[in-house]
Amino acid sequence: MSDAARVIAAAIVALAMLCVLARPFRLPEAVWAVAGAALLVALGLLPAPAALVGLGKSLDVCLFLAGMMLLAEVARREGLFDAVAAFAVAHAGGSPRRLFALVYAAGAVITVFLSNDATAVVLTPAVFAAARRAKTAPLPHLFACAFVANAASFVLPISNPANLVLYASHPPALGDWLARFGLASALATLATFAALAWAERSGLRGACERTTEPVAITRGGWAAIAGLALTVAVLAVVSALNRPLGLPTAILGAATASLTLAARRASPLPLLRGVSWSILPLVAGLFVMVEALERISVVGALADALRRAAAAAPDLAPWAAGGLVSIADNLANNLPAGLVASDAIAQAHAPPKLVDALLIGVDLGPNLSVTGSLATLLWLAAIRREGENVTAWRFLKTGLIVAPPALLLALAARVWAWT
């Protein structure tokens, strides 16, 4: 490929990513990702076979997302998240601070077992409704949903699709994962809670309503709970066996949806219409564009830089890698940043601590800005539907308080660990 062709390909990828983040003409993000990928192929800058390779790499992540989105939509339609929010209000004891802590804890559990996208998409509206019923300022509690969705997203491999991306759909076995990330993820989650509570302390003063009407769990809801429990158990086993998570997640998501629909004797169409299917072509388009970056040697250059850094300064390289990728998350979103990092570390044969530091940066970096992760963008769309809005500057001011301590503590826990 000529130098001119490389420049054009890089420009197309950069422009497509900018449009994914800015959404010109209010078109969905997927439109721009697919358009960028298609243009690369149409102009001959990326051969069709190479584009198919990129699509193949996206398959496991897309299957994982499809299954998780089905599970999240089932939980939403059956009122499970509304029940969680009502429980939180009922047990807040009239204290906005206690309500904030309960919301954060619920978000952490949902993120760990259903992924950060589920917290952003499904819990956020329920929390907004809970804050409204409790007659307290909604923004601190909405921020809890956004920040915990990223902070707790590396407790388990299934907690964030970016985890699968960085490890090329083959994350470390569950026991190894917990040994490497257990302390780091706990510190990140707790530090994020403490910093966010301090940053939003003015909105958590005073009192709120003490009670709310309970939300009953339907027969379909119990079927959803059973399906979710089975999914968590199966994915734990699959992760422990170090196998790809996408296909089992998709099968279990479809099975859980079928069970709840059968329990209600309901049509599947409303449920299917409630799922954000556009995320799948968005992910596929991003994978194809990253394949183009690999062909124009961008990934190779990054791999060389990682090799040199690991050789020259093995103790400092993880810190630098984690910090730099966290910044890249906010310039280009953490999913493409994770894709590029995944290919680079594969070529560089990077040591485990360097790879793990990159994952921490990919997962925690997005808490700095509203464009940092897909989960945060989905959260922003969810609060806008409820009539609330957060400017990029407002999120950044909070992110500058919340993100750095969690990132530093998590990196320290991983870099200085014996394993």
ROFI-713846 format. One record per residue (C-alpha): z, y, x; residue in one letter. Coordinates in Angstrom, 2 decimals. Last residue first. Layout:
ROFI-713846
<r z="Z" y="Y" x="X" keba="a"/>
...
end
This chain:
ROFI-713846
<r z="40.44" y="-12.55" x="1.15" keba="t"/>
<r z="43.12" y="-10.76" x="3.20" keba="w"/>
<r z="42.92" y="-7.58" x="1.14" keba="a"/>
<r z="42.59" y="-4.19" x="2.88" keba="w"/>
<r z="39.07" y="-3.52" x="1.63" keba="v"/>
<r z="39.77" y="-4.78" x="-1.90" keba="r"/>
<r z="43.04" y="-2.98" x="-2.63" keba="a"/>
<r z="41.87" y="0.13" x="-0.81" keba="a"/>
<r z="38.62" y="0.20" x="-2.77" keba="l"/>
<r z="40.53" y="-0.08" x="-6.06" keba="a"/>
<r z="42.99" y="2.64" x="-5.07" keba="l"/>
<r z="40.24" y="5.02" x="-3.93" keba="l"/>
<r z="38.13" y="4.49" x="-7.05" keba="l"/>
<r z="41.05" y="4.88" x="-9.44" keba="a"/>
<r z="42.22" y="8.07" x="-7.71" keba="p"/>
<r z="38.66" y="9.54" x="-7.65" keba="p"/>
<r z="37.69" y="8.87" x="-11.31" keba="a"/>
<r z="40.35" y="10.57" x="-13.44" keba="v"/>
<r z="40.67" y="14.17" x="-12.26" keba="i"/>
<r z="36.98" y="14.75" x="-11.46" keba="l"/>
<r z="36.13" y="12.83" x="-14.63" keba="g"/>
<r z="38.04" y="15.29" x="-16.81" keba="t"/>
<r z="36.14" y="18.28" x="-15.49" keba="k"/>
<r z="32.91" y="16.23" x="-15.57" keba="l"/>
<r z="33.40" y="15.32" x="-19.22" keba="f"/>
<r z="33.81" y="18.98" x="-20.22" keba="r"/>
<r z="30.82" y="19.99" x="-18.06" keba="w"/>
<r z="28.54" y="17.35" x="-19.60" keba="a"/>
<r z="29.51" y="18.60" x="-23.04" keba="t"/>
<r z="31.52" y="16.47" x="-25.42" keba="v"/>
<r z="30.61" y="16.29" x="-29.09" keba="n"/>
<r z="32.25" y="15.20" x="-32.33" keba="e"/>
<r z="30.47" y="14.89" x="-35.70" keba="g"/>
<r z="31.00" y="11.14" x="-36.07" keba="e"/>
<r z="27.40" y="10.37" x="-35.07" keba="r"/>
<r z="28.01" y="12.51" x="-31.99" keba="r"/>
<r z="30.96" y="10.28" x="-31.10" keba="i"/>
<r z="28.73" y="7.19" x="-31.07" keba="a"/>
<r z="25.91" y="8.80" x="-29.07" keba="a"/>
<r z="28.40" y="9.85" x="-26.39" keba="l"/>
<r z="29.86" y="6.34" x="-26.29" keba="w"/>
<r z="26.37" y="4.85" x="-25.85" keba="l"/>
<r z="25.79" y="7.21" x="-22.92" keba="l"/>
<r z="29.16" y="6.17" x="-21.50" keba="t"/>
<r z="28.31" y="2.46" x="-21.83" keba="a"/>
<r z="24.89" y="2.97" x="-20.22" keba="l"/>
<r z="26.64" y="4.40" x="-17.19" keba="s"/>
<r z="26.94" y="7.60" x="-15.18" keba="g"/>
<r z="25.31" y="10.06" x="-17.58" keba="t"/>
<r z="28.61" y="11.40" x="-18.95" keba="v"/>
<r z="29.94" y="12.06" x="-15.49" keba="s"/>
<r z="32.72" y="10.93" x="-13.12" keba="l"/>
<r z="33.72" y="7.75" x="-14.91" keba="n"/>
<r z="30.33" y="6.34" x="-13.88" keba="p"/>
<r z="31.63" y="5.66" x="-10.34" keba="g"/>
<r z="34.05" y="2.96" x="-11.49" keba="l"/>
<r z="31.62" y="0.07" x="-12.11" keba="d"/>
<r z="28.95" y="0.74" x="-9.47" keba="v"/>
<r z="31.55" y="1.84" x="-6.91" keba="g"/>
<r z="33.62" y="-1.28" x="-7.46" keba="i"/>
<r z="30.47" y="-3.40" x="-7.18" keba="l"/>
<r z="29.51" y="-1.71" x="-3.92" keba="l"/>
<r z="32.97" y="-2.40" x="-2.53" keba="a"/>
<r z="32.54" y="-6.05" x="-3.48" keba="d"/>
<r z="29.27" y="-6.27" x="-1.58" keba="v"/>
<r z="30.84" y="-4.68" x="1.50" keba="l"/>
<r z="33.83" y="-7.02" x="1.25" keba="k"/>
<r z="31.54" y="-10.04" x="0.92" keba="p"/>
<r z="29.47" y="-9.36" x="4.08" keba="p"/>
<r z="25.90" y="-8.08" x="3.54" keba="a"/>
<r z="23.00" y="-10.52" x="3.85" keba="h"/>
<r z="20.82" y="-7.39" x="4.28" keba="a"/>
<r z="18.03" y="-8.63" x="2.01" keba="q"/>
<r z="20.41" y="-9.72" x="-0.75" keba="a"/>
<r z="22.49" y="-6.58" x="-0.21" keba="i"/>
<r z="19.43" y="-4.40" x="-0.79" keba="a"/>
<r z="18.25" y="-6.27" x="-3.90" keba="d"/>
<r z="21.65" y="-5.92" x="-5.54" keba="s"/>
<r z="22.04" y="-2.28" x="-4.47" keba="a"/>
<r z="18.73" y="-1.39" x="-6.12" keba="v"/>
<r z="19.77" y="-3.10" x="-9.35" keba="l"/>
<r z="23.24" y="-1.58" x="-9.24" keba="g"/>
<r z="21.82" y="1.92" x="-8.91" keba="a"/>
<r z="19.39" y="1.11" x="-11.74" keba="p"/>
<r z="22.37" y="0.13" x="-13.94" keba="l"/>
<r z="24.76" y="2.79" x="-12.63" keba="n"/>
<r z="22.87" y="5.82" x="-13.89" keba="n"/>
<r z="20.52" y="7.87" x="-11.63" keba="a"/>
<r z="22.51" y="10.81" x="-10.27" keba="l"/>
<r z="25.89" y="9.75" x="-11.62" keba="n"/>
<r z="25.60" y="6.19" x="-10.39" keba="d"/>
<r z="24.33" y="7.47" x="-7.03" keba="a"/>
<r z="27.71" y="9.16" x="-6.47" keba="i"/>
<r z="29.51" y="5.86" x="-7.09" keba="s"/>
<r z="26.96" y="4.19" x="-4.79" keba="v"/>
<r z="27.92" y="6.56" x="-1.99" keba="l"/>
<r z="31.66" y="6.05" x="-2.35" keba="g"/>
<r z="31.53" y="2.26" x="-2.49" keba="g"/>
<r z="29.14" y="2.07" x="0.47" keba="a"/>
<r z="31.18" y="4.51" x="2.58" keba="a"/>
<r z="34.44" y="2.69" x="1.95" keba="w"/>
<r z="32.82" y="-0.70" x="2.52" keba="p"/>
<r z="31.25" y="0.53" x="5.81" keba="a"/>
<r z="34.48" y="1.89" x="7.32" keba="l"/>
<r z="36.01" y="-1.37" x="8.55" keba="d"/>
<r z="32.72" y="-2.96" x="9.61" keba="p"/>
<r z="31.63" y="0.16" x="11.54" keba="a"/>
<r z="28.56" y="-0.53" x="13.67" keba="a"/>
<r z="27.56" y="-3.95" x="12.34" keba="a"/>
<r z="28.22" y="-3.30" x="8.65" keba="a"/>
<r z="26.62" y="0.14" x="8.92" keba="a"/>
<r z="23.52" y="-1.22" x="10.65" keba="r"/>
<r z="23.05" y="-3.98" x="8.10" keba="r"/>
<r z="23.63" y="-1.61" x="5.19" keba="l"/>
<r z="21.08" y="0.87" x="6.55" keba="a"/>
<r z="18.54" y="-1.91" x="7.02" keba="d"/>
<r z="19.07" y="-3.02" x="3.42" keba="a"/>
<r z="18.61" y="0.56" x="2.23" keba="l"/>
<r z="15.29" y="0.76" x="4.08" keba="a"/>
<r z="14.22" y="-2.56" x="2.60" keba="g"/>
<r z="15.10" y="-1.36" x="-0.91" keba="v"/>
<r z="12.92" y="1.71" x="-0.49" keba="v"/>
<r z="10.14" y="-0.41" x="1.02" keba="s"/>
<r z="7.39" y="0.50" x="-1.49" keba="i"/>
<r z="7.45" y="-3.05" x="-2.88" keba="r"/>
<r z="11.21" y="-2.98" x="-3.45" keba="e"/>
<r z="10.92" y="0.27" x="-5.35" keba="l"/>
<r z="8.32" y="-1.38" x="-7.60" keba="a"/>
<r z="10.73" y="-4.23" x="-8.35" keba="e"/>
<r z="13.27" y="-1.55" x="-9.25" keba="v"/>
<r z="10.76" y="-0.24" x="-11.78" keba="m"/>
<r z="10.42" y="-3.71" x="-13.33" keba="v"/>
<r z="14.19" y="-4.12" x="-13.58" keba="f"/>
<r z="14.52" y="-0.73" x="-15.25" keba="l"/>
<r z="11.85" y="-1.64" x="-17.81" keba="g"/>
<r z="13.65" y="-4.87" x="-18.68" keba="a"/>
<r z="16.97" y="-3.03" x="-19.13" keba="v"/>
<r z="15.41" y="-0.46" x="-21.46" keba="l"/>
<r z="13.47" y="-3.20" x="-23.24" keba="p"/>
<r z="16.84" y="-4.87" x="-24.00" keba="l"/>
<r z="18.80" y="-1.72" x="-24.90" keba="i"/>
<r z="16.35" y="-1.07" x="-27.74" keba="s"/>
<r z="17.99" y="-3.94" x="-29.63" keba="w"/>
<r z="20.90" y="-1.73" x="-30.67" keba="s"/>
<r z="22.31" y="-4.17" x="-33.23" keba="v"/>
<r z="22.92" y="-2.87" x="-36.77" keba="g"/>
<r z="19.50" y="-3.98" x="-38.04" keba="r"/>
<r z="20.36" y="-7.56" x="-37.14" keba="l"/>
<r z="23.54" y="-7.40" x="-39.20" keba="l"/>
<r z="21.77" y="-5.87" x="-42.19" keba="p"/>
<r z="19.02" y="-8.54" x="-41.95" keba="l"/>
<r z="21.23" y="-11.62" x="-41.66" keba="p"/>
<r z="21.62" y="-11.99" x="-45.44" keba="s"/>
<r z="25.10" y="-12.88" x="-46.62" keba="a"/>
<r z="26.76" y="-16.07" x="-47.81" keba="r"/>
<r z="30.02" y="-14.56" x="-46.55" keba="r"/>
<r z="31.12" y="-17.66" x="-44.64" keba="a"/>
<r z="27.47" y="-18.42" x="-43.82" keba="a"/>
<r z="27.01" y="-14.95" x="-42.38" keba="l"/>
<r z="30.20" y="-15.38" x="-40.34" keba="t"/>
<r z="29.05" y="-18.73" x="-38.97" keba="l"/>
<r z="25.51" y="-17.53" x="-38.20" keba="s"/>
<r z="26.82" y="-14.51" x="-36.28" keba="a"/>
<r z="29.12" y="-16.76" x="-34.28" keba="t"/>
<r z="26.23" y="-19.14" x="-33.49" keba="a"/>
<r z="23.94" y="-16.29" x="-32.42" keba="a"/>
<r z="26.62" y="-14.86" x="-30.13" keba="g"/>
<r z="27.42" y="-18.31" x="-28.77" keba="l"/>
<r z="23.77" y="-19.00" x="-27.94" keba="i"/>
<r z="23.25" y="-15.58" x="-26.36" keba="a"/>
<r z="26.42" y="-15.87" x="-24.28" keba="t"/>
<r z="25.54" y="-19.38" x="-23.11" keba="p"/>
<r z="22.05" y="-18.14" x="-22.08" keba="l"/>
<r z="23.23" y="-15.09" x="-20.15" keba="g"/>
<r z="26.21" y="-16.39" x="-18.17" keba="l"/>
<r z="24.47" y="-17.89" x="-15.14" keba="p"/>
<r z="26.58" y="-20.64" x="-13.48" keba="r"/>
<r z="29.43" y="-20.27" x="-10.98" keba="n"/>
<r z="31.38" y="-23.20" x="-12.46" keba="l"/>
<r z="34.36" y="-20.90" x="-13.03" keba="a"/>
<r z="32.00" y="-18.46" x="-14.77" keba="s"/>
<r z="30.79" y="-21.20" x="-17.12" keba="v"/>
<r z="34.39" y="-22.20" x="-17.88" keba="v"/>
<r z="35.46" y="-18.61" x="-18.55" keba="a"/>
<r z="32.31" y="-18.12" x="-20.60" keba="l"/>
<r z="33.22" y="-21.08" x="-22.77" keba="v"/>
<r z="36.76" y="-19.87" x="-23.42" keba="a"/>
<r z="35.72" y="-16.29" x="-24.19" keba="v"/>
<r z="32.97" y="-17.50" x="-26.52" keba="t"/>
<r z="35.34" y="-19.86" x="-28.34" keba="l"/>
<r z="37.79" y="-17.04" x="-28.93" keba="a"/>
<r z="35.00" y="-14.78" x="-30.17" keba="l"/>
<r z="33.69" y="-17.44" x="-32.54" keba="g"/>
<r z="37.14" y="-18.09" x="-33.95" keba="a"/>
<r z="37.73" y="-14.36" x="-34.41" keba="i"/>
<r z="34.35" y="-14.03" x="-36.14" keba="a"/>
<r z="35.22" y="-16.87" x="-38.53" keba="a"/>
<r z="38.51" y="-15.10" x="-39.23" keba="w"/>
<r z="36.55" y="-11.95" x="-40.01" keba="g"/>
<r z="34.22" y="-13.83" x="-42.30" keba="g"/>
<r z="37.24" y="-14.92" x="-44.30" keba="r"/>
<r z="38.31" y="-11.28" x="-44.39" keba="t"/>
<r z="40.88" y="-9.52" x="-42.23" keba="i"/>
<r z="42.87" y="-6.96" x="-44.23" keba="a"/>
<r z="43.01" y="-3.38" x="-42.99" keba="v"/>
<r z="46.47" y="-1.87" x="-43.38" keba="p"/>
<r z="46.78" y="1.59" x="-44.95" keba="e"/>
<r z="48.14" y="4.08" x="-42.46" keba="t"/>
<r z="51.59" y="5.04" x="-41.29" keba="t"/>
<r z="53.37" y="7.45" x="-38.96" keba="r"/>
<r z="51.12" y="10.50" x="-39.18" keba="e"/>
<r z="51.01" y="12.43" x="-35.92" keba="c"/>
<r z="53.50" y="14.30" x="-33.76" keba="a"/>
<r z="53.48" y="16.98" x="-31.06" keba="g"/>
<r z="51.73" y="16.79" x="-27.74" keba="r"/>
<r z="48.84" y="14.47" x="-26.92" keba="l"/>
<r z="46.12" y="17.12" x="-26.85" keba="g"/>
<r z="47.94" y="19.11" x="-24.15" keba="s"/>
<r z="48.44" y="15.98" x="-22.05" keba="r"/>
<r z="44.70" y="15.26" x="-21.78" keba="e"/>
<r z="44.48" y="15.39" x="-17.97" keba="a"/>
<r z="47.89" y="13.73" x="-17.60" keba="w"/>
<r z="47.03" y="10.87" x="-19.96" keba="a"/>
<r z="43.67" y="10.54" x="-18.18" keba="l"/>
<r z="45.31" y="10.29" x="-14.75" keba="a"/>
<r z="47.86" y="7.69" x="-15.88" keba="a"/>
<r z="45.33" y="5.55" x="-17.76" keba="f"/>
<r z="42.77" y="5.70" x="-14.95" keba="t"/>
<r z="45.43" y="4.70" x="-12.43" keba="a"/>
<r z="46.44" y="1.73" x="-14.58" keba="l"/>
<r z="42.89" y="0.43" x="-14.99" keba="t"/>
<r z="41.95" y="1.00" x="-11.36" keba="a"/>
<r z="45.15" y="-0.64" x="-10.09" keba="l"/>
<r z="44.60" y="-3.71" x="-12.27" keba="a"/>
<r z="40.92" y="-3.92" x="-11.24" keba="s"/>
<r z="41.79" y="-3.79" x="-7.53" keba="a"/>
<r z="44.60" y="-6.35" x="-7.86" keba="l"/>
<r z="42.42" y="-8.92" x="-9.62" keba="g"/>
<r z="39.15" y="-8.16" x="-7.81" keba="f"/>
<r z="38.87" y="-10.62" x="-4.91" keba="r"/>
<r z="41.28" y="-13.31" x="-6.06" keba="a"/>
<r z="40.10" y="-12.94" x="-9.66" keba="l"/>
<r z="36.46" y="-13.37" x="-8.60" keba="w"/>
<r z="37.27" y="-16.40" x="-6.44" keba="d"/>
<r z="38.97" y="-18.10" x="-9.37" keba="g"/>
<r z="36.11" y="-17.18" x="-11.72" keba="l"/>
<r z="33.31" y="-18.37" x="-9.45" keba="a"/>
<r z="31.52" y="-15.53" x="-7.67" keba="p"/>
<r z="28.75" y="-13.85" x="-9.67" keba="p"/>
<r z="25.35" y="-15.55" x="-10.05" keba="h"/>
<r z="23.28" y="-13.26" x="-12.32" keba="s"/>
<r z="21.84" y="-11.45" x="-9.26" keba="a"/>
<r z="25.33" y="-10.50" x="-8.02" keba="y"/>
<r z="24.77" y="-6.81" x="-8.63" keba="l"/>
<r z="23.06" y="-7.38" x="-11.97" keba="v"/>
<r z="25.70" y="-9.74" x="-13.32" keba="l"/>
<r z="28.41" y="-7.19" x="-12.56" keba="n"/>
<r z="26.25" y="-4.44" x="-14.07" keba="a"/>
<r z="26.41" y="-6.32" x="-17.38" keba="p"/>
<r z="30.12" y="-5.36" x="-17.48" keba="n"/>
<r z="33.21" y="-7.33" x="-18.54" keba="s"/>
<r z="31.51" y="-10.71" x="-18.19" keba="i"/>
<r z="32.31" y="-11.02" x="-14.46" keba="p"/>
<r z="36.00" y="-10.44" x="-15.25" keba="l"/>
<r z="38.37" y="-7.57" x="-14.45" keba="v"/>
<r z="35.33" y="-5.58" x="-13.34" keba="f"/>
<r z="34.85" y="-3.41" x="-16.42" keba="s"/>
<r z="38.44" y="-2.26" x="-16.81" keba="a"/>
<r z="37.82" y="1.27" x="-15.49" keba="a"/>
<r z="34.36" y="1.59" x="-17.05" keba="n"/>
<r z="35.22" y="0.99" x="-20.71" keba="a"/>
<r z="38.69" y="2.41" x="-20.00" keba="v"/>
<r z="37.12" y="5.82" x="-19.46" keba="f"/>
<r z="35.03" y="6.03" x="-22.61" keba="a"/>
<r z="37.52" y="4.54" x="-25.07" keba="c"/>
<r z="40.41" y="6.64" x="-23.70" keba="a"/>
<r z="38.18" y="9.71" x="-23.96" keba="f"/>
<r z="37.95" y="9.04" x="-27.69" keba="l"/>
<r z="41.75" y="8.95" x="-27.85" keba="h"/>
<r z="42.06" y="12.26" x="-26.00" keba="p"/>
<r z="39.31" y="13.78" x="-28.21" keba="l"/>
<r z="40.67" y="12.85" x="-31.65" keba="p"/>
<r z="43.37" y="15.51" x="-32.03" keba="a"/>
<r z="45.90" y="14.05" x="-34.47" keba="t"/>
<r z="45.90" y="13.66" x="-38.23" keba="k"/>
<r z="46.75" y="9.92" x="-38.07" keba="a"/>
<r z="43.91" y="9.16" x="-40.46" keba="r"/>
<r z="41.56" y="11.25" x="-38.30" keba="r"/>
<r z="42.77" y="9.58" x="-35.14" keba="a"/>
<r z="42.20" y="6.15" x="-36.72" keba="a"/>
<r z="38.70" y="7.10" x="-37.88" keba="a"/>
<r z="37.80" y="8.27" x="-34.37" keba="f"/>
<r z="39.30" y="5.05" x="-32.98" keba="v"/>
<r z="37.13" y="2.97" x="-35.31" keba="a"/>
<r z="34.02" y="4.94" x="-34.29" keba="p"/>
<r z="34.82" y="4.33" x="-30.58" keba="t"/>
<r z="35.65" y="0.63" x="-30.88" keba="l"/>
<r z="32.09" y="-0.45" x="-31.67" keba="v"/>
<r z="29.65" y="1.18" x="-29.29" keba="v"/>
<r z="31.74" y="2.17" x="-26.28" keba="a"/>
<r z="34.13" y="-0.79" x="-26.34" keba="t"/>
<r z="31.26" y="-3.22" x="-26.94" keba="a"/>
<r z="29.32" y="-1.66" x="-24.06" keba="d"/>
<r z="32.28" y="-2.23" x="-21.74" keba="n"/>
<r z="32.05" y="-5.98" x="-22.12" keba="s"/>
<r z="33.45" y="-8.40" x="-24.76" keba="l"/>
<r z="36.41" y="-10.02" x="-22.95" keba="f"/>
<r z="37.54" y="-7.39" x="-20.44" keba="v"/>
<r z="36.17" y="-4.41" x="-22.34" keba="t"/>
<r z="37.79" y="-5.47" x="-25.62" keba="i"/>
<r z="41.16" y="-6.00" x="-23.92" keba="v"/>
<r z="40.97" y="-2.66" x="-22.09" keba="a"/>
<r z="39.91" y="-0.80" x="-25.22" keba="g"/>
<r z="42.87" y="-2.21" x="-27.14" keba="a"/>
<r z="45.21" y="-1.13" x="-24.33" keba="a"/>
<r z="43.71" y="2.37" x="-24.28" keba="y"/>
<r z="44.05" y="2.67" x="-28.06" keba="v"/>
<r z="47.68" y="1.53" x="-27.84" keba="l"/>
<r z="48.45" y="4.02" x="-25.06" keba="a"/>
<r z="46.81" y="6.90" x="-26.95" keba="f"/>
<r z="48.73" y="5.98" x="-30.10" keba="l"/>
<r z="51.93" y="6.04" x="-28.05" keba="r"/>
<r z="51.08" y="9.49" x="-26.73" keba="r"/>
<r z="50.10" y="10.71" x="-30.21" keba="p"/>
<r z="53.59" y="9.71" x="-31.41" keba="s"/>
<r z="54.24" y="9.17" x="-35.14" keba="g"/>
<r z="55.56" y="5.68" x="-34.52" keba="g"/>
<r z="52.30" y="4.55" x="-32.92" keba="a"/>
<r z="52.64" y="1.14" x="-34.57" keba="h"/>
<r z="50.78" y="1.95" x="-37.80" keba="a"/>
<r z="48.16" y="3.96" x="-35.94" keba="v"/>
<r z="47.50" y="1.10" x="-33.51" keba="a"/>
<r z="47.35" y="-1.47" x="-36.28" keba="f"/>
<r z="44.82" y="0.67" x="-38.13" keba="a"/>
<r z="42.67" y="0.83" x="-34.99" keba="a"/>
<r z="42.83" y="-2.95" x="-34.48" keba="v"/>
<r z="42.00" y="-3.55" x="-38.15" keba="a"/>
<r z="39.03" y="-1.16" x="-37.86" keba="d"/>
<r z="37.92" y="-3.17" x="-34.84" keba="f"/>
<r z="38.09" y="-6.42" x="-36.76" keba="l"/>
<r z="36.34" y="-5.03" x="-39.82" keba="g"/>
<r z="33.91" y="-7.88" x="-40.40" keba="e"/>
<r z="30.95" y="-5.62" x="-39.78" keba="r"/>
<r z="32.38" y="-4.41" x="-36.46" keba="r"/>
<r z="33.26" y="-7.87" x="-35.17" keba="a"/>
<r z="29.81" y="-9.17" x="-36.13" keba="v"/>
<r z="28.24" y="-6.18" x="-34.39" keba="e"/>
<r z="30.25" y="-6.83" x="-31.23" keba="a"/>
<r z="29.36" y="-10.53" x="-31.17" keba="l"/>
<r z="25.67" y="-9.77" x="-31.70" keba="l"/>
<r z="25.79" y="-7.11" x="-28.98" keba="m"/>
<r z="27.46" y="-9.58" x="-26.61" keba="m"/>
<r z="24.81" y="-12.23" x="-27.20" keba="g"/>
<r z="21.92" y="-9.80" x="-26.74" keba="a"/>
<r z="23.54" y="-8.29" x="-23.65" keba="l"/>
<r z="23.93" y="-11.69" x="-21.99" keba="f"/>
<r z="20.36" y="-12.67" x="-22.87" keba="l"/>
<r z="19.11" y="-9.38" x="-21.44" keba="c"/>
<r z="21.13" y="-9.85" x="-18.25" keba="v"/>
<r z="19.76" y="-13.38" x="-17.81" keba="d"/>
<r z="16.18" y="-12.29" x="-18.44" keba="l"/>
<r z="16.10" y="-9.22" x="-16.20" keba="s"/>
<r z="15.06" y="-11.16" x="-13.07" keba="k"/>
<r z="12.16" y="-12.67" x="-14.99" keba="g"/>
<r z="11.00" y="-9.22" x="-16.05" keba="l"/>
<r z="10.97" y="-8.14" x="-12.40" keba="g"/>
<r z="8.97" y="-11.23" x="-11.44" keba="v"/>
<r z="6.57" y="-10.44" x="-14.29" keba="l"/>
<r z="6.07" y="-6.97" x="-12.81" keba="a"/>
<r z="5.26" y="-8.60" x="-9.47" keba="a"/>
<r z="2.64" y="-10.78" x="-11.16" keba="p"/>
<r z="1.16" y="-7.66" x="-12.85" keba="a"/>
<r z="0.69" y="-5.88" x="-9.54" keba="p"/>
<r z="2.72" y="-2.67" x="-9.10" keba="l"/>
<r z="0.88" y="0.47" x="-8.01" keba="l"/>
<r z="-2.23" y="-0.69" x="-9.84" keba="g"/>
<r z="-2.30" y="2.42" x="-12.02" keba="l"/>
<r z="-1.70" y="0.37" x="-15.20" keba="a"/>
<r z="1.18" y="-1.55" x="-13.59" keba="v"/>
<r z="3.09" y="1.55" x="-12.52" keba="l"/>
<r z="2.30" y="3.18" x="-15.85" keba="l"/>
<r z="3.75" y="0.22" x="-17.76" keba="a"/>
<r z="7.03" y="0.38" x="-15.84" keba="a"/>
<r z="7.37" y="4.12" x="-16.41" keba="g"/>
<r z="6.48" y="3.80" x="-20.09" keba="a"/>
<r z="8.98" y="0.94" x="-20.55" keba="v"/>
<r z="11.79" y="3.03" x="-19.05" keba="a"/>
<r z="10.73" y="6.11" x="-20.99" keba="w"/>
<r z="10.57" y="4.39" x="-24.35" keba="v"/>
<r z="13.83" y="2.53" x="-23.68" keba="a"/>
<r z="15.77" y="5.79" x="-23.45" keba="e"/>
<r z="14.95" y="6.56" x="-27.09" keba="p"/>
<r z="12.83" y="9.67" x="-27.79" keba="l"/>
<r z="14.77" y="12.86" x="-28.42" keba="r"/>
<r z="11.71" y="14.94" x="-27.43" keba="f"/>
<r z="12.87" y="14.50" x="-23.82" keba="p"/>
<r z="15.67" y="11.90" x="-23.40" keba="r"/>
<r z="17.49" y="13.53" x="-20.42" keba="a"/>
<r z="18.81" y="10.33" x="-18.79" keba="l"/>
<r z="15.83" y="8.07" x="-19.46" keba="v"/>
<r z="13.53" y="11.04" x="-18.76" keba="c"/>
<r z="15.03" y="11.49" x="-15.30" keba="l"/>
<r z="14.66" y="7.76" x="-14.68" keba="m"/>
<r z="10.97" y="7.91" x="-15.65" keba="a"/>
<r z="10.42" y="10.88" x="-13.37" keba="l"/>
<r z="12.07" y="9.14" x="-10.41" keba="a"/>
<r z="10.12" y="5.90" x="-10.99" keba="v"/>
<r z="6.84" y="7.78" x="-11.32" keba="i"/>
<r z="7.58" y="9.84" x="-8.20" keba="a"/>
<r z="8.39" y="6.70" x="-6.17" keba="a"/>
<r z="5.09" y="5.13" x="-7.24" keba="a"/>
<r z="3.16" y="8.29" x="-6.38" keba="i"/>
<r z="4.79" y="8.51" x="-2.94" keba="v"/>
<r z="4.09" y="4.84" x="-2.23" keba="r"/>
<r z="0.47" y="5.26" x="-3.29" keba="a"/>
<r z="0.07" y="8.20" x="-0.92" keba="a"/>
<r z="1.57" y="6.19" x="1.93" keba="d"/>
<r z="-0.96" y="3.43" x="1.35" keba="s"/>
<r z="0.00" y="0.00" x="0.00" keba="m"/>
end
